[in-house]
């Protein structure tokens, strides 16, 4: 077991809230709890800046720069998290149940299994990758196809709701995929309302 795997396993076992830097922009990061991992990927229950659960994110381990276990920001989020639990808005989308079901039934490798699950069940998701200018890029929609080399995502532009578009994304370029988040639920509702998509 290498050092990163040992660290990830310890964080998972201890149910620690962590800050994961895996973006090009060092000011952007993911906060949450590691729910599952394999040799190449981790599943994280994400906590937003208000202390609420905001979906799950599957991160490619090769993109992880650092995992911080202690910081002032994490302390602040833990306080907000306790408030969210106390006031009843911690898990308004019932995401914990979805995470438990996903973790129990997902096969390995995790990323491939999640992509197939999202394709078969028409789950709206966000895919993030690094573009040719070494910038963080992401798009939200649902999968049209999954192959060994690429995925094809159907999406719309909320500033121009005239059409649906398809973007091909190389599998090796994927940094993360996010499911069951505020963003994916919002986009699902846009696709349902404007384009009569069935989910």
C-alpha angles and dihedrals in degrees: 000000000000125000096262092049091050091050093048092048092049091050091049094048093046092045091229124177106234142181114229121197109202104136131094089239106072090207091063120077144148124248121198152086124298108237102174141351144184134187094291108020145043130203114217129190099220125220117203126219089269093057096254128128107258105185132280129291127203109208128194106235092218088069096053111112099174141350113210119200099181130038140129089252092055090050090052092048091050090054091049090046091056090049091050090052092047094048095044102244099101096104108015093155093050088238096155090069091050091049093051091050092046095048092047096049106031115107127211137297084051100204094052092046093050092049091052091046090050091049096048094044097038093236115178109234143166119237120198128195142154113263128216090273091056091251128137110257131179139173132189125215141091131293122262096179141358123201134163090264106036149000126224117216126197112214145153134218111242089211091056113031095177099103148015116239135197123223122189115216124192111236092223090056096055114116098176147342122214126202137179094020131139088255095052093046091049092050091046089057091049091050091047095047102039102031101026091237114171119226 
